[in-house]
Amino acid sequence: MPMQSDEILKLIEEAMPGAQVEIEDLRGDGNHYAVTVMYQGFSGVPLVDQHRMVFSALQGRVGGILRGMTLTTLVPRKRK
């Protein structure tokens, strides 16, 4: 059973309050997504750990229910 984008969004937003999340279904099959997460909590955190935070938020679904995901993580820029 494919994972719906709204479920991905909910899990990430619950684990990372205030995160801005964009999700694109790459094939229209509910199995392959491009996910971009912008989160202030990534500030000062190495990229690999940022990705671990997102994977943790998805509670082990990547590679199982969610077969493929391209992940981009960003830290919001501070305004001057």
N, C-alpha and C positions, 0 to 999 in steps of 0.2 A: 504494500500500500504506500503510495507516494506521500511525502510530507508537504503540507500546504504552506505557502509563504506566510500566511497570517500566524501560523504556529511558530515558525522560525522567529518572526518579529516579536511575538509575545514572550518567548523564552529569553531572547536577548535583552529586551526591555526590562523584564523582571530582574535579571541578573545585573544589569547595568543601567540603573535609573538615569534618565537624562540623555542616553545615547541616541544619536540620530542614525537610523538604519535604513538602507536602501537595498531592495531585493529584486533581482531580475531572474525570471525563469528562463534559462538559456535555450531550452528545447521545447518548452511548452508541455513537458511531461511530468512536472512536479518532482523530478529526481535530480535535476542538475541546475544549480543556482549560482549566480554571482551575488555575493553579499558584501556590502560596504558598511563598516561601522565606524562612526566618528564619536569618540568618547573622551571626555576630559580625563577620566581615570587612566587612560593610556599614557599620560604625560610622564616621561622619565622611565617608562617600562620598555624593556627590549622587545623588538618586533616578535620574536618567537613566543615571548610570554603574553603579548597582546593576543596572539592567535590562540594560545592555550586558554586564555580567559573566555574567548568566544566559544571555543570547542567545549569548554566546561559548561557554559551556559546552555549549550544544546544537548547536554546530558547524555552523551554517548550515541547520539543518533547519526552523526557523520560516519559514513561508511556502512551503515546499516539501512535504516529507513530512508535516510538522506544519502543517496549514492554518490553524488558529486557536488562539490562546492568550491568555488573560487572565492577567496577571502581577501579583502583589502581592509586594513585598519588605519585610521587616521586620528590625529590629535587636533582639536580645533585650534586655530590661530588666535592669539590674543589680539584684541583691537587696541590701537594706540590712541 
